[in-house]
Amino acid sequence: MKNEINTVGLFSGGGGLDLGFSASGYNLIYSSDIDSYSCQTLRNNQSKKPYLNEHIVECADIRKLTGKEIVNKTGEKVDFVIGGPPCQSFSVFGKRKGLEDPRGNLIYEYTRLIKELNPKGFLFENVAGLKTIHGGELYSSLLETLSINGKYAVTAHEYEVADFGIPQFRRRVFFIGSSDGHQIPQMEPTHTSPKSLFNAHGAFRTVGEVLSNMPEPITNWKQEPPINGHVGRKHSQRIIDRYGSLVHGERDHHTRINKLDPNRPSYTIIVGSDKGGGKGHVHPFQSREVTPRESARIQTFPDWWEFSGTGRHIIRQVGNAVPPLFGALLAQHIKRHIFKSELVASYHDLLHLLEIEYLSNGNERLIQS
């Protein structure tokens, strides 16, 4: 697909939306994030695939960016803007301070740049918990703010990404703005929870399908892993024994993470605090936490996507990201309804483009083995 829709990525992080939109035929001309490891990740992967073009990656605080500077640096008119300001201030896992948290105010910096760039449309992603903060007042205010005095028709839809073939339960809300005044319909799920999870047609994708062919991880970041980021934590025998005693779906009360069930999608990949942290869930078959690369697979990052940094740097990039495969599906939906394109790829087309491979009968093979 020819990349013709000039797109700016803000709060790009580890590149989930950037990768998904690029694979769907959008022309990334500029990406930005405040985190140096994320910016290096974006640079690491430029030109790796035909749809990943060379473009400006600027490591900067959004409060210091202007639309005029972005246009001057790219020399291009901006058609679409994508991004998800930090969600910790709105997450149900956090203190839910909303706009009282400085990170919450970055929403208005994002809106300011939309106004200055004047694109045909934009995508704003955040946690579903945003809808209930302050009794829904924040949500209503945000819809009004994003409309920029009525210039954009703004549609908000909440999605469970597992309903779209992502092997993870992760609920997010997406605001889509369109300058042509049209509301964007909700996407229809491609996958559902059937009576039998072994049904390869339309069934949820599962942890078993994702992790079944992973090589053994190493535990030393100074060594070269078999796949970028496939480095595990060193556990004491006490932790190994405790993880080994868990049944699938059970939570470890000390680390407060869950043992993954190979026959179900993963629990949500989480980030940790601003000071670091961020643990993977417990591996379904081994007495250890999953590695950052295994978490990236659960998020549908292909193995060739190279993350910068070590443990906590990578897991923060992975945990903050929109799953690239879901981003690609949403990009196709937007392309059809805002840009009136008929060149729309299917779920399986996008699997091929991103080089994501799932076993169609992975669950059965794992259980039999």
N, C-alpha and C positions, 0 to 999 in steps of 0.2 A: 504494500500500500504506500502510495506516495505521500510524504509528509508535507502538507500544505497549510495546516492551521498553526500559525505562529503562536507559541504558547510560552508563558512565563510561569515558572515554579517558585513559589514562596514557601518558607518553612519546609524545604524539600527533604530535610533529614537524610535517612539512608536511601531514599530514592524510590519508594513504593509507587507513588503517583507518577513521578517522572518516568519510571520504567514502563508502567502500564499504559500511560498516554502515548509514549513514544512508539510502543509496539502496536498501538491502534491507529497510527498514521498522523499523529500530531507532531509538529516541528518545534522541538524545544529550542528556544533561542536564548534563554537566560534562566539560571537556577540560583537560589540563594538560601543560606542558612547561617545561623550564628555559631554553630558548632564546627570546629575545624576538622574533626574526624569525619563528620558527615560530608563536608565539602570535598575532602580528599576521596571519599567513597565515590562521589559523583564524578570526580575527575578520573578515577581509576577505570571506570567502565565506559567512558566515551569511546565511540567507534568500535566497540567490541562486536557489535552486530550492525547490519546495514541500516537499521532504523535508529541507532543511537549516534546521532550526529555530534560533532564537536560544537560546543557552545560555551558561552560565558558562565562560569561558576564563581559567584562572589560570596565570600565569607563575611557577612556583615549583619549588624543589628538592623532590623527592619525599620526602626524608628529613625534611622539615619539615611534611609533610601528614599529616593523620589522617583516618580514616574518619568519625569523628564530625563533624568540621568540614565535610567534603564533604556529608554528609547534611543538616546544619543549613543550609548555604548553598543547596542545591537544594530542600530541603523534600520530597524524593521518596525512596521506597524504591528501592534499586539492584538491578536484575535481572541485569545482566551487566557485566563489566569487560573491556576490551580494552587491549592494549599490548605493546610490545616494547622492553625495556630496551636501552641501547646495546650493540651487538654487537661492537665493535672488539676487545674483550678475548677474544672467542671465535672470531674470524674466522680462516680459514686464511690470509688475507692479512696478518694482524697477527702479533704476537709470541706469541699464544696463552698469555697468562699466566693466563687463567681467573679464578678467584676471588682471585688475588694482585693483580689489577688492580682499583682502587677501583670502576671501572665495572661489573665483574662482581658486586660485592656489592650493586648496585642490584636484582638479582634478588630478594634477600631483603626489600628494602623494598617491592617489588611484592607479594610474598607476604604481608607484614604488612598491607598495605592490603586485600588480598582477605579476610583473616581479619576485619578490622575492619568492612568493608562488608557481608560475609555475603551475596554475590549467589547467584543460582541457578547461575551458571556463569561461566567466564572463558576468555579466550584469551590465550596467551602466545606471542609470536613471536620467533625468533632464527635465527642462521645455522646451517646444517647441520653446520658444523665443531664445534659445541658437543657433538655426540654422541661425539667421539673424544678430547676433551681428558682428560688424566690416565687414559688407557686406558679411558675410558667411565665412570669412577667419578663424575665430575661429573654426567653425564647421569642416572645411577641415583639419585644424591643429590637431584638436582633434582626428579625424579618423586616421590620420597618427600616432599620439602619442600612441593611444590605440593599434595599431597593434604591437607595441614593435618590431620595426625593421623587420616587416613582419612575426613574429612568429604567430600572430593571424589574421585570416580573420575576419574583423569587419563589421557587418551589422547594419545599423541604420534605424529604422522605427518609424514613428510618429503615435500615436494612440489617438483617442477620446474614453475615457473609457466608455462613455454612449453607444457606439456601441457594448459593451460587457456585457450588463446587469447591469452596475453600475448606480445607480440612481443619477447621477451627471455629468454635463458637465465638463470635465477636460482633457485637451490635453497635452500629454507628449511625449518626445522622448526617445527611449530605444536603447542603443548600446549593441549589443551582440557579444562577441568575441569567436571564436572557433579555437582551435589549429589544427584541422584536415583539415583546408583550405577550408571548405564549407561555402557558404553564407546561412544564415537562411532566409527562405521565410517569407513574411508578414502573420500575422494571418488574417483569414477571420472573419468578424464581426458575432457575434451571435445574435445581436439585431439591429434593424434599426428603423427609424422614419416612421411608416406606416401612411396611410391615416387616420386611426382611432387609437388613442392612447389607446383605450379600448381593442384592440386586445391582448389577453393574450399570443399569440404565436409569439414570435420574436419582440414584441413591446419594446420600451424604458421602463425601469423601472422608476417609478415616485416617487416623494416626498410623494404623498398620500399613496402609498403602504408601505412606510417605517415608517411613523410617525403615522399611524392611530390607533395603539394600545398602544401608549406610556402612562404610568401613568402620573399624574400631577407632575411637578417638584417641588422641594423645592427651597428656595432662600437663604439658610444659609449653608455655607460649614462646619460649626461646627456640623451640624446634619447629620444623616445617610440618604442618598438619597435612593429612591426605586430601582434605578439602579446606579451603579458606574458612577459618573460624571454627573448625571441628576440633576444638580443644575443651576437654572437660575439667571440672573441678576435682581436686584431690580430696577424697572423703576419708574420714577415719573409719575404722572397722565398726565403731558404734553406729555411725550414720549408715554405713552399708547394710548392717544387720537390720536397722530400723526400716530403711527403704525396702529391703527384701521382704519384710513381714507385711507390707501393705498389700491390700487387694486392689484391683483396678477400680479407679474412681475414689479411692480413700484419700483423705487429707492427712499429711504429716503434721502433727500438732506443734512441733518445734519450729519447723521452717515455714509452715502454713502454705505449702504447695501440695498439689494433688498428683497421684499416680495416674498416668494416662491409660485410657482403655483403648486397646488396638482396634476395637470394633466401633469406635465413635470418633467424631472430630475432637480435636484438642480443646482444653479450656483456653481462655483468652491468654495470649502471650502478653506478659506485663513487663513494665519497664524498671520499677524500683524507684528510689528517691533521687532527688537532685544530687545527693552525696555519693551516689553509686548504687550498689546492690543490683537488683534485677536478677531473679533466679529463673532458670528453666523449670518446667514441671518434671516430675519423676518419670524416668523412662519406663515404658510399659513392660519390658522384659529384663532390663538390667538394673541393678541396685545403685543407680546414680541419677543425677539430674541430666536432662538433655543438654547438649552443647548449644552454643549460639548458632552454629550452622544448622543443627536440627530444628531449632526454633525458627530459623530463616526458611527452612523447607516448609514448615507448618504454615508460615506466612506466604508461601508460594514464591519466594525469591529463588530463581534458578541457581544451581551450584556454581555457575560461572560468574555470578555477580560477586565482585570482590569488595569486601568491607574493610575499612581502615580501622586500625586500633586493635585492642585485645578485648578480653572478656566483657567488662562492663560497658566499654565504648560501643561494642557491636550489639549487645543485647538492648541497649537504649535505642540504637538506630532501628533495630528489628521491631522492638515492641511499640515504638511510636508510629510505625509505618502503616499505611493502608496496604493490604495485600495486593501486590502488583497485578495478579490475575483478576481480582475484583475491580481494581482501578481500570484495567483494560476493558472489561465488560461495560463499566459505567461510561468510559470514554466513547465506546461504540454507540451506546444509547444516546449520549449527548450529540455525537456527530450526526446521528440520524435526525434528531429533533431540532437542533439549533442550526446545524450547518447543512441540513437537507441532503446528506450524502446517502447514496444507496450502496456504497462500497463498505459493507459492514461485515466484520468477521464473526464467526461463531465461537462458542466456548472451545471446541476442539481445535479450531484454527489458531486460537490464541495460545492454547497449550503447546502447539507445534512451534509458534513464533518464539515463545519464551523458553522453549526446550524444557518444559516441565513434564516429567513422566510419572504417571501413577499406574500401579498394577491394577488391572481390571478385576482380578480375583485375589488381590493381596491378602484380604482377611482370611479367606479359606486356606490359602497356602500357609499363613502363619499359624493358624489353629492346628492344622494337620501336622505341622512340624514341631 
